[in-house]
C-alpha cells in the first residue's frame, strides 16, 4: 500500500523548489534573456528591412520622376530641333529663291543690255550700209539687176551681223 511519509514529502518538495530556483536562476533566465535578445535582434532587422524597403521605394519613385523629366526634356529638345530645322530649311529655301530671282533678273538685264547693244550696232551698220548704198547708187546709174545684186549683198551683210 501506499504510505505517505510527511518528512520525505517535505524534503522532496524542498528539493524540487531548490531545483526550480536553481534552474530558473542559472538556466531559464539566461535562456529567456538570450531569447529576448534574439527576438529584439530579429525585430530590429525586420524594422531595418522595412525602412530599407521604404527608402528603396522612395528612391525608385525619385528615379522614375527623374526618368520622366528626362523623357519630357528630350521630347522638348527634339521638338525644338524640329522647329529650328524647319525654320532653317525655310530660310535656306527663301535665300535660294531670292538668289535665283536675282540671278534671273541679272541675266535678264544682261540679255537686255546685249540686245540693246546688238540693236545699236545693227542700226549703226544699217546706217553705214545705207550711206554706202546711197553713195554707190549716186556714183553710178544702175540697172535693175545691179540694184537687185546690191540689195542682196546688203541683205547678206545684215544676215551675217545677226
Order of alpha helices (4+ residues) and beta strands (2+ residues): alpha-alpha-alpha
